[in-house]
Amino acid sequence: MAREMRIQYPGAMCHVMNRGDRREAIFEDDEDRQRLLETLTEACEKTGLAP
């Protein structure tokens, strides 16, 4: 069963999470995890989403 559509409106906040198939790890190591965090931080800063 598919989940319901996300309600979107200006100023809405969404919780984002990620995991691999069968809850497998999605990062090879801490460096890989840190690279994703840096990329997300940069994207938030560019779009004005960072506090």
mmCIF entry with sequence, helices, sheets and N, C-alpha, C, O atoms, coordinates in Angstrom:
data_MODEL
# 
_entry.id   MODEL 
# 
_entity.id                         1 
_entity.type                       polymer 
_entity.pdbx_number_of_molecules   1 
# 
_entity_poly.entity_id                      1 
_entity_poly.type                           'polypeptide(L)' 
_entity_poly.nstd_linkage                   no 
_entity_poly.nstd_monomer                   no 
_entity_poly.pdbx_seq_one_letter_code       MAREMRIQYPGAMCHVMNRGDRREAIFEDDEDRQRLLETLTEACEKTGLAP 
_entity_poly.pdbx_seq_one_letter_code_can   MAREMRIQYPGAMCHVMNRGDRREAIFEDDEDRQRLLETLTEACEKTGLAP 
_entity_poly.pdbx_strand_id                 A 
# 
loop_
_entity_poly_seq.entity_id 
_entity_poly_seq.num 
_entity_poly_seq.mon_id 
_entity_poly_seq.hetero 
1 1  MET n 
1 2  ALA n 
1 3  ARG n 
1 4  GLU n 
1 5  MET n 
1 6  ARG n 
1 7  ILE n 
1 8  GLN n 
1 9  TYR n 
1 10 PRO n 
1 11 GLY n 
1 12 ALA n 
1 13 MET n 
1 14 CYS n 
1 15 HIS n 
1 16 VAL n 
1 17 MET n 
1 18 ASN n 
1 19 ARG n 
1 20 GLY n 
1 21 ASP n 
1 22 ARG n 
1 23 ARG n 
1 24 GLU n 
1 25 ALA n 
1 26 ILE n 
1 27 PHE n 
1 28 GLU n 
1 29 ASP n 
1 30 ASP n 
1 31 GLU n 
1 32 ASP n 
1 33 ARG n 
1 34 GLN n 
1 35 ARG n 
1 36 LEU n 
1 37 LEU n 
1 38 GLU n 
1 39 THR n 
1 40 LEU n 
1 41 THR n 
1 42 GLU n 
1 43 ALA n 
1 44 CYS n 
1 45 GLU n 
1 46 LYS n 
1 47 THR n 
1 48 GLY n 
1 49 LEU n 
1 50 ALA n 
1 51 PRO n 
# 
_struct_asym.id          A 
_struct_asym.entity_id   1 
# 
loop_
_struct_conf.conf_type_id 
_struct_conf.id 
_struct_conf.pdbx_PDB_helix_id 
_struct_conf.beg_label_comp_id 
_struct_conf.beg_label_asym_id 
_struct_conf.beg_label_seq_id 
_struct_conf.pdbx_beg_PDB_ins_code 
_struct_conf.end_label_comp_id 
_struct_conf.end_label_asym_id 
_struct_conf.end_label_seq_id 
_struct_conf.pdbx_end_PDB_ins_code 
_struct_conf.beg_auth_comp_id 
_struct_conf.beg_auth_asym_id 
_struct_conf.beg_auth_seq_id 
_struct_conf.end_auth_comp_id 
_struct_conf.end_auth_asym_id 
_struct_conf.end_auth_seq_id 
_struct_conf.pdbx_PDB_helix_class 
_struct_conf.details 
_struct_conf.pdbx_PDB_helix_length 
HELX_P HELX_P1 AA1 ASP A 21 ? ARG A 23 ? ASP A 21 ARG A 23 5 ? 3  
HELX_P HELX_P2 AA2 ASP A 30 ? THR A 47 ? ASP A 30 THR A 47 1 ? 18 
# 
_struct_conf_type.id          HELX_P 
_struct_conf_type.criteria    ? 
_struct_conf_type.reference   ? 
# 
loop_
_atom_site.group_PDB 
_atom_site.id 
_atom_site.type_symbol 
_atom_site.label_atom_id 
_atom_site.label_alt_id 
_atom_site.label_comp_id 
_atom_site.label_asym_id 
_atom_site.label_entity_id 
_atom_site.label_seq_id 
_atom_site.pdbx_PDB_ins_code 
_atom_site.Cartn_x 
_atom_site.Cartn_y 
_atom_site.Cartn_z 
_atom_site.occupancy 
_atom_site.B_iso_or_equiv 
_atom_site.pdbx_formal_charge 
_atom_site.auth_seq_id 
_atom_site.auth_comp_id 
_atom_site.auth_asym_id 
_atom_site.auth_atom_id 
_atom_site.pdbx_PDB_model_num 
ATOM 1   N N  . MET A 1 1  ? 0.838  -1.165 0.000  1.00 0.00 ? 1  MET A N  1 
ATOM 2   C CA . MET A 1 1  ? 0.000  0.000  0.000  1.00 0.00 ? 1  MET A CA 1 
ATOM 3   C C  . MET A 1 1  ? 0.894  1.243  0.000  1.00 0.00 ? 1  MET A C  1 
ATOM 4   O O  . MET A 1 1  ? 1.820  1.349  0.804  1.00 0.00 ? 1  MET A O  1 
ATOM 5   N N  . ALA A 1 2  ? 0.621  2.144  -0.873 1.00 0.00 ? 2  ALA A N  1 
ATOM 6   C CA . ALA A 1 2  ? 1.397  3.377  -0.966 1.00 0.00 ? 2  ALA A CA 1 
ATOM 7   C C  . ALA A 1 2  ? 0.989  4.321  0.163  1.00 0.00 ? 2  ALA A C  1 
ATOM 8   O O  . ALA A 1 2  ? -0.155 4.320  0.618  1.00 0.00 ? 2  ALA A O  1 
ATOM 9   N N  . ARG A 1 3  ? 1.965  5.130  0.604  1.00 0.00 ? 3  ARG A N  1 
ATOM 10  C CA . ARG A 1 3  ? 1.643  6.091  1.666  1.00 0.00 ? 3  ARG A CA 1 
ATOM 11  C C  . ARG A 1 3  ? 0.867  7.261  1.074  1.00 0.00 ? 3  ARG A C  1 
ATOM 12  O O  . ARG A 1 3  ? 0.876  7.478  -0.138 1.00 0.00 ? 3  ARG A O  1 
ATOM 13  N N  . GLU A 1 4  ? 0.207  8.000  1.932  1.00 0.00 ? 4  GLU A N  1 
ATOM 14  C CA . GLU A 1 4  ? -0.551 9.161  1.483  1.00 0.00 ? 4  GLU A CA 1 
ATOM 15  C C  . GLU A 1 4  ? 0.403  10.231 0.973  1.00 0.00 ? 4  GLU A C  1 
ATOM 16  O O  . GLU A 1 4  ? 1.565  10.283 1.377  1.00 0.00 ? 4  GLU A O  1 
ATOM 17  N N  . MET A 1 5  ? -0.096 11.085 0.082  1.00 0.00 ? 5  MET A N  1 
ATOM 18  C CA . MET A 1 5  ? 0.727  12.161 -0.454 1.00 0.00 ? 5  MET A CA 1 
ATOM 19  C C  . MET A 1 5  ? 1.098  13.131 0.661  1.00 0.00 ? 5  MET A C  1 
ATOM 20  O O  . MET A 1 5  ? 0.304  13.375 1.570  1.00 0.00 ? 5  MET A O  1 
ATOM 21  N N  . ARG A 1 6  ? 2.280  13.671 0.588  1.00 0.00 ? 6  ARG A N  1 
ATOM 22  C CA . ARG A 1 6  ? 2.762  14.641 1.563  1.00 0.00 ? 6  ARG A CA 1 
ATOM 23  C C  . ARG A 1 6  ? 2.030  15.964 1.358  1.00 0.00 ? 6  ARG A C  1 
ATOM 24  O O  . ARG A 1 6  ? 1.893  16.436 0.229  1.00 0.00 ? 6  ARG A O  1 
ATOM 25  N N  . ILE A 1 7  ? 1.568  16.552 2.437  1.00 0.00 ? 7  ILE A N  1 
ATOM 26  C CA . ILE A 1 7  ? 0.928  17.864 2.376  1.00 0.00 ? 7  ILE A CA 1 
ATOM 27  C C  . ILE A 1 7  ? 2.033  18.904 2.286  1.00 0.00 ? 7  ILE A C  1 
ATOM 28  O O  . ILE A 1 7  ? 2.929  18.933 3.130  1.00 0.00 ? 7  ILE A O  1 
ATOM 29  N N  . GLN A 1 8  ? 1.979  19.757 1.273  1.00 0.00 ? 8  GLN A N  1 
ATOM 30  C CA . GLN A 1 8  ? 2.995  20.777 1.078  1.00 0.00 ? 8  GLN A CA 1 
ATOM 31  C C  . GLN A 1 8  ? 2.373  22.160 1.119  1.00 0.00 ? 8  GLN A C  1 
ATOM 32  O O  . GLN A 1 8  ? 1.291  22.387 0.576  1.00 0.00 ? 8  GLN A O  1 
ATOM 33  N N  . TYR A 1 9  ? 3.067  23.080 1.769  1.00 0.00 ? 9  TYR A N  1 
ATOM 34  C CA . TYR A 1 9  ? 2.641  24.472 1.822  1.00 0.00 ? 9  TYR A CA 1 
ATOM 35  C C  . TYR A 1 9  ? 3.859  25.317 2.154  1.00 0.00 ? 9  TYR A C  1 
ATOM 36  O O  . TYR A 1 9  ? 4.831  24.788 2.694  1.00 0.00 ? 9  TYR A O  1 
ATOM 37  N N  . PRO A 1 10 ? 3.845  26.597 1.856  1.00 0.00 ? 10 PRO A N  1 
ATOM 38  C CA . PRO A 1 10 ? 4.991  27.459 2.142  1.00 0.00 ? 10 PRO A CA 1 
ATOM 39  C C  . PRO A 1 10 ? 5.357  27.404 3.626  1.00 0.00 ? 10 PRO A C  1 
ATOM 40  O O  . PRO A 1 10 ? 4.499  27.559 4.495  1.00 0.00 ? 10 PRO A O  1 
ATOM 41  N N  . GLY A 1 11 ? 6.637  27.181 3.901  1.00 0.00 ? 11 GLY A N  1 
ATOM 42  C CA . GLY A 1 11 ? 7.111  27.120 5.274  1.00 0.00 ? 11 GLY A CA 1 
ATOM 43  C C  . GLY A 1 11 ? 7.005  25.739 5.906  1.00 0.00 ? 11 GLY A C  1 
ATOM 44  O O  . GLY A 1 11 ? 7.415  25.549 7.051  1.00 0.00 ? 11 GLY A O  1 
ATOM 45  N N  . ALA A 1 12 ? 6.458  24.772 5.171  1.00 0.00 ? 12 ALA A N  1 
ATOM 46  C CA . ALA A 1 12 ? 6.324  23.424 5.714  1.00 0.00 ? 12 ALA A CA 1 
ATOM 47  C C  . ALA A 1 12 ? 7.707  22.803 5.931  1.00 0.00 ? 12 ALA A C  1 
ATOM 48  O O  . ALA A 1 12 ? 8.651  23.103 5.200  1.00 0.00 ? 12 ALA A O  1 
ATOM 49  N N  . MET A 1 13 ? 7.815  21.942 6.934  1.00 0.00 ? 13 MET A N  1 
ATOM 50  C CA . MET A 1 13 ? 9.066  21.244 7.209  1.00 0.00 ? 13 MET A CA 1 
ATOM 51  C C  . MET A 1 13 ? 8.841  19.757 6.982  1.00 0.00 ? 13 MET A C  1 
ATOM 52  O O  . MET A 1 13 ? 7.769  19.231 7.280  1.00 0.00 ? 13 MET A O  1 
ATOM 53  N N  . CYS A 1 14 ? 9.851  19.085 6.457  1.00 0.00 ? 14 CYS A N  1 
ATOM 54  C CA . CYS A 1 14 ? 9.767  17.650 6.221  1.00 0.00 ? 14 CYS A CA 1 
ATOM 55  C C  . CYS A 1 14 ? 10.935 16.955 6.901  1.00 0.00 ? 14 CYS A C  1 
ATOM 56  O O  . CYS A 1 14 ? 12.055 17.465 6.904  1.00 0.00 ? 14 CYS A O  1 
ATOM 57  N N  . HIS A 1 15 ? 10.673 15.805 7.467  1.00 0.00 ? 15 HIS A N  1 
ATOM 58  C CA . HIS A 1 15 ? 11.723 14.975 8.051  1.00 0.00 ? 15 HIS A CA 1 
ATOM 59  C C  . HIS A 1 15 ? 12.222 14.055 6.939  1.00 0.00 ? 15 HIS A C  1 
ATOM 60  O O  . HIS A 1 15 ? 11.433 13.351 6.308  1.00 0.00 ? 15 HIS A O  1 
ATOM 61  N N  . VAL A 1 16 ? 13.523 14.064 6.705  1.00 0.00 ? 16 VAL A N  1 
ATOM 62  C CA . VAL A 1 16 ? 14.103 13.251 5.640  1.00 0.00 ? 16 VAL A CA 1 
ATOM 63  C C  . VAL A 1 16 ? 14.960 12.165 6.268  1.00 0.00 ? 16 VAL A C  1 
ATOM 64  O O  . VAL A 1 16 ? 15.800 12.447 7.124  1.00 0.00 ? 16 VAL A O  1 
ATOM 65  N N  . MET A 1 17 ? 14.753 10.937 5.849  1.00 0.00 ? 17 MET A N  1 
ATOM 66  C CA . MET A 1 17 ? 15.601 9.849  6.329  1.00 0.00 ? 17 MET A CA 1 
ATOM 67  C C  . MET A 1 17 ? 15.902 8.920  5.168  1.00 0.00 ? 17 MET A C  1 
ATOM 68  O O  . MET A 1 17 ? 15.188 8.895  4.166  1.00 0.00 ? 17 MET A O  1 
ATOM 69  N N  . ASN A 1 18 ? 16.936 8.184  5.320  1.00 0.00 ? 18 ASN A N  1 
ATOM 70  C CA . ASN A 1 18 ? 17.373 7.306  4.255  1.00 0.00 ? 18 ASN A CA 1 
ATOM 71  C C  . ASN A 1 18 ? 17.931 6.039  4.865  1.00 0.00 ? 18 ASN A C  1 
ATOM 72  O O  . ASN A 1 18 ? 18.619 6.084  5.885  1.00 0.00 ? 18 ASN A O  1 
ATOM 73  N N  . ARG A 1 19 ? 17.641 4.927  4.256  1.00 0.00 ? 19 ARG A N  1 
ATOM 74  C CA . ARG A 1 19 ? 18.253 3.665  4.670  1.00 0.00 ? 19 ARG A CA 1 
ATOM 75  C C  . ARG A 1 19 ? 18.280 2.741  3.469  1.00 0.00 ? 19 ARG A C  1 
ATOM 76  O O  . ARG A 1 19 ? 17.515 2.906  2.519  1.00 0.00 ? 19 ARG A O  1 
ATOM 77  N N  . GLY A 1 20 ? 19.154 1.788  3.525  1.00 0.00 ? 20 GLY A N  1 
ATOM 78  C CA . GLY A 1 20 ? 19.303 0.871  2.411  1.00 0.00 ? 20 GLY A CA 1 
ATOM 79  C C  . GLY A 1 20 ? 18.236 -0.204 2.403  1.00 0.00 ? 20 GLY A C  1 
ATOM 80  O O  . GLY A 1 20 ? 17.428 -0.302 3.326  1.00 0.00 ? 20 GLY A O  1 
ATOM 81  N N  . ASP A 1 21 ? 18.239 -1.005 1.360  1.00 0.00 ? 21 ASP A N  1 
ATOM 82  C CA . ASP A 1 21 ? 17.331 -2.144 1.286  1.00 0.00 ? 21 ASP A CA 1 
ATOM 83  C C  . ASP A 1 21 ? 17.549 -3.051 2.492  1.00 0.00 ? 21 ASP A C  1 
ATOM 84  O O  . ASP A 1 21 ? 18.682 -3.265 2.925  1.00 0.00 ? 21 ASP A O  1 
ATOM 85  N N  . ARG A 1 22 ? 16.462 -3.578 3.023  1.00 0.00 ? 22 ARG A N  1 
ATOM 86  C CA . ARG A 1 22 ? 16.528 -4.460 4.190  1.00 0.00 ? 22 ARG A CA 1 
ATOM 87  C C  . ARG A 1 22 ? 17.307 -3.832 5.333  1.00 0.00 ? 22 ARG A C  1 
ATOM 88  O O  . ARG A 1 22 ? 17.970 -4.523 6.105  1.00 0.00 ? 22 ARG A O  1 
ATOM 89  N N  . ARG A 1 23 ? 17.215 -2.484 5.430  1.00 0.00 ? 23 ARG A N  1 
ATOM 90  C CA . ARG A 1 23 ? 17.885 -1.707 6.480  1.00 0.00 ? 23 ARG A CA 1 
ATOM 91  C C  . ARG A 1 23 ? 19.404 -1.847 6.465  1.00 0.00 ? 23 ARG A C  1 
ATOM 92  O O  . ARG A 1 23 ? 20.062 -1.718 7.498  1.00 0.00 ? 23 ARG A O  1 
ATOM 93  N N  . GLU A 1 24 ? 19.944 -2.109 5.292  1.00 0.00 ? 24 GLU A N  1 
ATOM 94  C CA . GLU A 1 24 ? 21.406 -2.185 5.161  1.00 0.00 ? 24 GLU A CA 1 
ATOM 95  C C  . GLU A 1 24 ? 21.996 -0.789 5.277  1.00 0.00 ? 24 GLU A C  1 
ATOM 96  O O  . GLU A 1 24 ? 21.304 0.206  5.058  1.00 0.00 ? 24 GLU A O  1 
ATOM 97  N N  . ALA A 1 25 ? 23.270 -0.717 5.622  1.00 0.00 ? 25 ALA A N  1 
ATOM 98  C CA . ALA A 1 25 ? 23.960 0.568  5.746  1.00 0.00 ? 25 ALA A CA 1 
ATOM 99  C C  . ALA A 1 25 ? 23.969 1.280  4.391  1.00 0.00 ? 25 ALA A C  1 
ATOM 100 O O  . ALA A 1 25 ? 24.061 0.643  3.341  1.00 0.00 ? 25 ALA A O  1 
ATOM 101 N N  . ILE A 1 26 ? 23.872 2.618  4.433  1.00 0.00 ? 26 ILE A N  1 
ATOM 102 C CA . ILE A 1 26 ? 23.893 3.382  3.183  1.00 0.00 ? 26 ILE A CA 1 
ATOM 103 C C  . ILE A 1 26 ? 25.227 4.108  2.999  1.00 0.00 ? 26 ILE A C  1 
ATOM 104 O O  . ILE A 1 26 ? 25.466 4.714  1.954  1.00 0.00 ? 26 ILE A O  1 
ATOM 105 N N  . PHE A 1 27 ? 26.094 4.046  4.014  1.00 0.00 ? 27 PHE A N  1 
ATOM 106 C CA . PHE A 1 27 ? 27.400 4.688  3.929  1.00 0.00 ? 27 PHE A CA 1 
ATOM 107 C C  . PHE A 1 27 ? 28.486 3.632  4.011  1.00 0.00 ? 27 PHE A C  1 
ATOM 108 O O  . PHE A 1 27 ? 28.374 2.664  4.763  1.00 0.00 ? 27 PHE A O  1 
ATOM 109 N N  . GLU A 1 28 ? 29.534 3.827  3.233  1.00 0.00 ? 28 GLU A N  1 
ATOM 110 C CA . GLU A 1 28 ? 30.658 2.893  3.286  1.00 0.00 ? 28 GLU A CA 1 
ATOM 111 C C  . GLU A 1 28 ? 31.499 3.110  4.539  1.00 0.00 ? 28 GLU A C  1 
ATOM 112 O O  . GLU A 1 28 ? 32.034 2.160  5.110  1.00 0.00 ? 28 GLU A O  1 
ATOM 113 N N  . ASP A 1 29 ? 31.610 4.379  4.962  1.00 0.00 ? 29 ASP A N  1 
ATOM 114 C CA . ASP A 1 29 ? 32.421 4.701  6.141  1.00 0.00 ? 29 ASP A CA 1 
ATOM 115 C C  . ASP A 1 29 ? 32.048 6.098  6.635  1.00 0.00 ? 29 ASP A C  1 
ATOM 116 O O  . ASP A 1 29 ? 31.172 6.745  6.060  1.00 0.00 ? 29 ASP A O  1 
ATOM 117 N N  . ASP A 1 30 ? 32.704 6.565  7.693  1.00 0.00 ? 30 ASP A N  1 
ATOM 118 C CA . ASP A 1 30 ? 32.394 7.877  8.254  1.00 0.00 ? 30 ASP A CA 1 
ATOM 119 C C  . ASP A 1 30 ? 32.703 9.008  7.279  1.00 0.00 ? 30 ASP A C  1 
ATOM 120 O O  . ASP A 1 30 ? 32.016 10.029 7.279  1.00 0.00 ? 30 ASP A O  1 
ATOM 121 N N  . GLU A 1 31 ? 33.728 8.835  6.450  1.00 0.00 ? 31 GLU A N  1 
ATOM 122 C CA . GLU A 1 31 ? 34.048 9.865  5.455  1.00 0.00 ? 31 GLU A CA 1 
ATOM 123 C C  . GLU A 1 31 ? 32.905 10.020 4.461  1.00 0.00 ? 31 GLU A C  1 
ATOM 124 O O  . GLU A 1 31 ? 32.559 11.136 4.074  1.00 0.00 ? 31 GLU A O  1 
ATOM 125 N N  . ASP A 1 32 ? 32.334 8.923  4.058  1.00 0.00 ? 32 ASP A N  1 
ATOM 126 C CA . ASP A 1 32 ? 31.198 8.929  3.132  1.00 0.00 ? 32 ASP A CA 1 
ATOM 127 C C  . ASP A 1 32 ? 29.997 9.623  3.779  1.00 0.00 ? 32 ASP A C  1 
ATOM 128 O O  . ASP A 1 32 ? 29.329 10.431 3.135  1.00 0.00 ? 32 ASP A O  1 
ATOM 129 N N  . ARG A 1 33 ? 29.725 9.317  5.030  1.00 0.00 ? 33 ARG A N  1 
ATOM 130 C CA . ARG A 1 33 ? 28.625 9.944  5.772  1.00 0.00 ? 33 ARG A CA 1 
ATOM 131 C C  . ARG A 1 33 ? 28.860 11.445 5.908  1.00 0.00 ? 33 ARG A C  1 
ATOM 132 O O  . ARG A 1 33 ? 27.939 12.239 5.718  1.00 0.00 ? 33 ARG A O  1 
ATOM 133 N N  . GLN A 1 34 ? 30.078 11.830 6.233  1.00 0.00 ? 34 GLN A N  1 
ATOM 134 C CA . GLN A 1 34 ? 30.406 13.245 6.393  1.00 0.00 ? 34 GLN A CA 1 
ATOM 135 C C  . GLN A 1 34 ? 30.229 14.006 5.074  1.00 0.00 ? 34 GLN A C  1 
ATOM 136 O O  . GLN A 1 34 ? 29.787 15.155 5.075  1.00 0.00 ? 34 GLN A O  1 
ATOM 137 N N  . ARG A 1 35 ? 30.570 13.371 3.959  1.00 0.00 ? 35 ARG A N  1 
ATOM 138 C CA . ARG A 1 35 ? 30.416 13.996 2.638  1.00 0.00 ? 35 ARG A CA 1 
ATOM 139 C C  . ARG A 1 35 ? 28.946 14.313 2.375  1.00 0.00 ? 35 ARG A C  1 
ATOM 140 O O  . ARG A 1 35 ? 28.633 15.376 1.838  1.00 0.00 ? 35 ARG A O  1 
ATOM 141 N N  . LEU A 1 36 ? 28.049 13.415 2.742  1.00 0.00 ? 36 LEU A N  1 
ATOM 142 C CA . LEU A 1 36 ? 26.618 13.681 2.560  1.00 0.00 ? 36 LEU A CA 1 
ATOM 143 C C  . LEU A 1 36 ? 26.172 14.846 3.437  1.00 0.00 ? 36 LEU A C  1 
ATOM 144 O O  . LEU A 1 36 ? 25.438 15.719 2.974  1.00 0.00 ? 36 LEU A O  1 
ATOM 145 N N  . LEU A 1 37 ? 26.602 14.870 4.688  1.00 0.00 ? 37 LEU A N  1 
ATOM 146 C CA . LEU A 1 37 ? 26.228 15.966 5.577  1.00 0.00 ? 37 LEU A CA 1 
ATOM 147 C C  . LEU A 1 37 ? 26.724 17.309 5.049  1.00 0.00 ? 37 LEU A C  1 
ATOM 148 O O  . LEU A 1 37 ? 26.011 18.309 5.135  1.00 0.00 ? 37 LEU A O  1 
ATOM 149 N N  . GLU A 1 38 ? 27.925 17.338 4.509  1.00 0.00 ? 38 GLU A N  1 
ATOM 150 C CA . GLU A 1 38 ? 28.463 18.567 3.939  1.00 0.00 ? 38 GLU A CA 1 
ATOM 151 C C  . GLU A 1 38 ? 27.658 19.003 2.717  1.00 0.00 ? 38 GLU A C  1 
ATOM 152 O O  . GLU A 1 38 ? 27.397 20.192 2.534  1.00 0.00 ? 38 GLU A O  1 
ATOM 153 N N  . THR A 1 39 ? 27.270 18.051 1.891  1.00 0.00 ? 39 THR A N  1 
ATOM 154 C CA . THR A 1 39 ? 26.481 18.354 0.703  1.00 0.00 ? 39 THR A CA 1 
ATOM 155 C C  . THR A 1 39 ? 25.107 18.895 1.090  1.00 0.00 ? 39 THR A C  1 
ATOM 156 O O  . THR A 1 39 ? 24.633 19.859 0.488  1.00 0.00 ? 39 THR A O  1 
ATOM 157 N N  . LEU A 1 40 ? 24.463 18.287 2.087  1.00 0.00 ? 40 LEU A N  1 
ATOM 158 C CA . LEU A 1 40 ? 23.163 18.774 2.549  1.00 0.00 ? 40 LEU A CA 1 
ATOM 159 C C  . LEU A 1 40 ? 23.273 20.168 3.155  1.00 0.00 ? 40 LEU A C  1 
ATOM 160 O O  . LEU A 1 40 ? 22.406 21.015 2.941  1.00 0.00 ? 40 LEU A O  1 
ATOM 161 N N  . THR A 1 41 ? 24.338 20.400 3.909  1.00 0.00 ? 41 THR A N  1 
ATOM 162 C CA . THR A 1 41 ? 24.557 21.727 4.502  1.00 0.00 ? 41 THR A CA 1 
ATOM 163 C C  . THR A 1 41 ? 24.709 22.774 3.409  1.00 0.00 ? 41 THR A C  1 
ATOM 164 O O  . THR A 1 41 ? 24.116 23.850 3.485  1.00 0.00 ? 41 THR A O  1 
ATOM 165 N N  . GLU A 1 42 ? 25.499 22.460 2.401  1.00 0.00 ? 42 GLU A N  1 
ATOM 166 C CA . GLU A 1 42 ? 25.702 23.393 1.286  1.00 0.00 ? 42 GLU A CA 1 
ATOM 167 C C  . GLU A 1 42 ? 24.391 23.680 0.564  1.00 0.00 ? 42 GLU A C  1 
ATOM 168 O O  . GLU A 1 42 ? 24.105 24.827 0.222  1.00 0.00 ? 42 GLU A O  1 
ATOM 169 N N  . ALA A 1 43 ? 23.596 22.641 0.331  1.00 0.00 ? 43 ALA A N  1 
ATOM 170 C CA . ALA A 1 43 ? 22.310 22.818 -0.351 1.00 0.00 ? 43 ALA A CA 1 
ATOM 171 C C  . ALA A 1 43 ? 21.376 23.699 0.475  1.00 0.00 ? 43 ALA A C  1 
ATOM 172 O O  . ALA A 1 43 ? 20.690 24.563 -0.073 1.00 0.00 ? 43 ALA A O  1 
ATOM 173 N N  . CYS A 1 44 ? 21.346 23.485 1.788  1.00 0.00 ? 44 CYS A N  1 
ATOM 174 C CA . CYS A 1 44 ? 20.496 24.304 2.668  1.00 0.00 ? 44 CYS A CA 1 
ATOM 175 C C  . CYS A 1 44 ? 20.945 25.760 2.647  1.00 0.00 ? 44 CYS A C  1 
ATOM 176 O O  . CYS A 1 44 ? 20.109 26.662 2.596  1.00 0.00 ? 44 CYS A O  1 
ATOM 177 N N  . GLU A 1 45 ? 22.241 25.999 2.686  1.00 0.00 ? 45 GLU A N  1 
ATOM 178 C CA . GLU A 1 45 ? 22.752 27.367 2.654  1.00 0.00 ? 45 GLU A CA 1 
ATOM 179 C C  . GLU A 1 45 ? 22.404 28.062 1.339  1.00 0.00 ? 45 GLU A C  1 
ATOM 180 O O  . GLU A 1 45 ? 22.032 29.236 1.332  1.00 0.00 ? 45 GLU A O  1 
ATOM 181 N N  . LYS A 1 46 ? 22.523 27.340 0.235  1.00 0.00 ? 46 LYS A N  1 
ATOM 182 C CA . LYS A 1 46 ? 22.228 27.927 -1.079 1.00 0.00 ? 46 LYS A CA 1 
ATOM 183 C C  . LYS A 1 46 ? 20.759 28.248 -1.256 1.00 0.00 ? 46 LYS A C  1 
ATOM 184 O O  . LYS A 1 46 ? 20.412 29.191 -1.967 1.00 0.00 ? 46 LYS A O  1 
ATOM 185 N N  . THR A 1 47 ? 19.889 27.475 -0.618 1.00 0.00 ? 47 THR A N  1 
ATOM 186 C CA . THR A 1 47 ? 18.460 27.676 -0.787 1.00 0.00 ? 47 THR A CA 1 
ATOM 187 C C  . THR A 1 47 ? 17.825 28.469 0.347  1.00 0.00 ? 47 THR A C  1 
ATOM 188 O O  . THR A 1 47 ? 16.618 28.712 0.344  1.00 0.00 ? 47 THR A O  1 
ATOM 189 N N  . GLY A 1 48 ? 18.645 28.871 1.317  1.00 0.00 ? 48 GLY A N  1 
ATOM 190 C CA . GLY A 1 48 ? 18.132 29.648 2.435  1.00 0.00 ? 48 GLY A CA 1 
ATOM 191 C C  . GLY A 1 48 ? 17.393 28.819 3.472  1.00 0.00 ? 48 GLY A C  1 
ATOM 192 O O  . GLY A 1 48 ? 16.637 29.373 4.270  1.00 0.00 ? 48 GLY A O  1 
ATOM 193 N N  . LEU A 1 49 ? 17.589 27.518 3.482  1.00 0.00 ? 49 LEU A N  1 
ATOM 194 C CA . LEU A 1 49 ? 16.910 26.664 4.447  1.00 0.00 ? 49 LEU A CA 1 
ATOM 195 C C  . LEU A 1 49 ? 17.671 26.526 5.755  1.00 0.00 ? 49 LEU A C  1 
ATOM 196 O O  . LEU A 1 49 ? 17.119 26.055 6.749  1.00 0.00 ? 49 LEU A O  1 
ATOM 197 N N  . ALA A 1 50 ? 18.939 26.936 5.761  1.00 0.00 ? 50 ALA A N  1 
ATOM 198 C CA . ALA A 1 50 ? 19.736 26.829 6.982  1.00 0.00 ? 50 ALA A CA 1 
ATOM 199 C C  . ALA A 1 50 ? 19.294 27.901 7.980  1.00 0.00 ? 50 ALA A C  1 
ATOM 200 O O  . ALA A 1 50 ? 19.027 29.041 7.602  1.00 0.00 ? 50 ALA A O  1 
ATOM 201 N N  . PRO A 1 51 ? 19.221 27.520 9.260  1.00 0.00 ? 51 PRO A N  1 
ATOM 202 C CA . PRO A 1 51 ? 18.800 28.503 10.266 1.00 0.00 ? 51 PRO A CA 1 
ATOM 203 C C  . PRO A 1 51 ? 19.842 29.599 10.456 1.00 0.00 ? 51 PRO A C  1 
ATOM 204 O O  . PRO A 1 51 ? 19.645 30.504 11.266 1.00 0.00 ? 51 PRO A O  1 
# 
